[in-house]
Amino acid sequence: MNDKFIRLLLVSAFALAASVTNSFAHSPWVTLQGGHYLIKRPNDGDSFHVSVEGHEYIFRLYFVDAPETSAEFRDRVEEQAKYFVVTVDQVLEVGDLAKQFTREKLTEPFLVRTCWEDAGGRSRMQRFYAFVQTRTGDLGEQLVENGLARSHPATAKPEGLTSAAAEWQKLIALEQKARREKVGGWGANENRMTIRAQQPESEKGTDPFDKFFHPSGEAPLPVAAATPGEFRTSRVIAL
């Protein structure tokens, strides 16, 4: 196989990848129902593999950042430790707790809302930003309120979410609540790392995604309840 042919194959591959990425970048919002958590080594609190009707995806939560579970990226881990005012070893422990928390919350089928915005990552599979709704509420909010993640609005810019700032403000309030209660990473220095939020606001079964598209009280689009192994896709149009 000569060099010219190899270069042609590489150019074709990059063109195809760019085409796929661009097609996702302009996709409408969809709701994937009946998601199942896949146990994979790279999973952590805010990024994980999901199966929906036999299709595997990697999703990264919007607006939150959970600590790393290994010290591979030392600069990033040290920055997270500084943010939570803990040691590197402690912040890695918080990362492990966040991973366990997410796995626990996703033991039952859940909803994924995504517009296929690219979330980067090191995997060969493309990773996408998403909101994940569990039986008891929004996963990102639950992580933040329990001190297992921080609010991080710079992670992405959701297409069409004109009132996304309201969710960011809620996450900031939940983070402040976690600080006051000294739970998760905020309680690491007082042996409260495994203590969870008191009277959690994030676990009332509310769906923050609805208010993004129905900010004036309009009725949300009906979504049928999912059963294990079930898959439905609903397009959600911004008003």
N, C-alpha and C positions, 0 to 999 in steps of 0.2 A: 504494500500500500504506500504510494508516494506522498510526499509532503503536501503537494497541491491538493490532492484528494482529501487528506486529513483536514486541511484548513477549510475546505468546502463543507465538510461534515460539521466542523465546529461552528462555522458561521450559520449553517442551517439550524443547528441545535439552539444557538443563542436566539435566533430569530423566532423559533417556535416558542421558546420559553418566554420571550418578551410578549409575544402575541397572547399567550395564555394569561400572563400576569395582567396585561392591559384589559383583557376581556373581563377579568374578575374585578379590576379596579372600578369599572363603570357598571357593575352589577347592581340590581335593586336589592333592598333588604329582604332577607328571607328568614323564616322561622323553621328551624329543624326540631322536630318533636321526637321524643322517645330516645334521646341520646344515652349512650352507655359509656362509662369511664373504662379506658383500657389501661391496664397496669403495664407501664413502660419505665425503664430506668431513667430516661431524661425528664420525666414528669416532675413538676414542682408545684408550688401553690397557685401560681397564676398562669401556667402553661402546661397543657396536657393533651394526650391523645384521646380521641373520642371515636366511637363507632356508631353510625346511624344506618340501619338497614344494610349492614355488611360493608358500608363504605367507611374508610378510616380517614380522619382529619386530625390536624393539630391546631388547637385554638389557644390564643393568648388573650387574657382578659383586658378589656379597655379600662383605662384610668387608674389601675392599681399596680403596685410593684411589691411582690413578696420576696423576702430574702433568698439568696442562693442556697443551695444545699451542699455545695462543695467550694473549696477555695481555689478552684482552677483559674478564675478571673480575680486575682488578688485585689486589684484596684477597685473593682466594683464591690467586692465583699467588704473592703475596708470603708468605702463610702457608705454602705448600708449600715455598718456597725457604728459609724460616727453619727448617722442620722438617728438611730435608736439609742445612742449613748450607751453602747454595750461593747464587749470585746468581740473579736472576730469569731472565736469559738462559740460565744453566745448567740451571735447573729446567725451562724450556721445551724445552731440548734433550733432557733426560731423558724428558719427555712424548712427544716425537717418537720416541725409541728404544722406549718402551713400546708406542706404536702400531704400530711396525714389528714388534716382538716378537710382539704378539698376532696380527697378520696372518700372520706366519710360522708360528706354532703352529697356526693354524686353516686352513692350506692343505689339510689332509685333513679328511674328515668327522669331526664331533665330537658329543658328547652335551650336551644342555642339561637341567638339572634346575631346575624352577621351580614355585612355587605361585601365580604370577601376582600377586605383591605389587607394588604400584605403586612405581616408582622415580622418579617425577617427570620432570624434564627440560623442555627448551624445544621439542622437536619436536611437530608436530601428532599424530604417532603416539604412542600410549601406550607407555611404557617399563616393563619389568618386571625385578625382581631375579632373579638366577639363579646357579647354579653351572655351570661349563663344564668338562667333562672331555675333554682331548685324548688322543691316542694314548699320550702319555708321562706323563700325570698331570693334576692340577688346575691350571687356568690361573692362578687367583688366587695359588696357592702359588708357581708358577713366576715370576710377576712380582715377588713380594715377595722371593724368594730371590736374584733377579738384580738387586736394588736398583732396580727399575723401578716399584715401588709400595710403599706403606706399609700395614701392618695398620691396619684402621679399623673396629672392631666396631660403631661407632655408625651405620653406614650403613643398617642395616635390622634388623628382628626377624623372622627366618624362622619362619613358622607351623609348629609341630609339631616343631621341631628342639631337643629337650630337652637334647641333649648338644653343642649348637653351641659352647659354651665351650671344648670340647676343640680344635676347629678354630682358634678364636681364639688359644689358647695355642700351637698349632703355628705359626701365622703370626707370632706375636711371636718365637718361637725362630728362624724363618727370617729374619726381619728383622735380628735380632741377628747371625746368621751373615753376612748381606750387609754389615753394618757392619764386622765384623771383617775380612772379605776385601776391603773397600773396592771393591765392584763397583757398577755403575750410578750412581745419584745419590750414593751414599756414597763413590764414588771420583772424583767430578767434579773435585775440587781436586788430584788426583794423576794426572790423565790416564789414569784407569782406567774411565772411564764406559762404554766398550764391552766391557769384560772381563766374562765371565759367571762364575757360581758354580762353585766347585771341588767336585767330587763331589756334585752336586746331590741333596739328599734329596727334592726336589719332582718329580723326573723318573724315578720308579721304576714308573710305570704304576699306582700305587695310586689308589683312588677313595675320598676322605674321606666322600663322601655315604653310602656303605654303613654306616659305623660310627655315623652319626647315628641310623639306624633299627635297627641290629643291634649295640647296644653290648655285649651279653653274649656275642657270638660266634655268634648265630643265623645261619643261612645266608641270604644276601641273595636277593632275588627274581631269577630268571634273566632276563637281557636279551640278546637275540640281537645278534650283530655286525651293524653297519650297513654297507651298501654305498653308493657315491655315488648321490645322488638318492633314497635310500630314506627313508621316514618311518614311524615307529611311535610310538605313545603308550602308555606304561605307567603305571598309577596305582601310586604307592608309598605304602603306609599305615604310619604311625608305630606302632611297637609299644609 
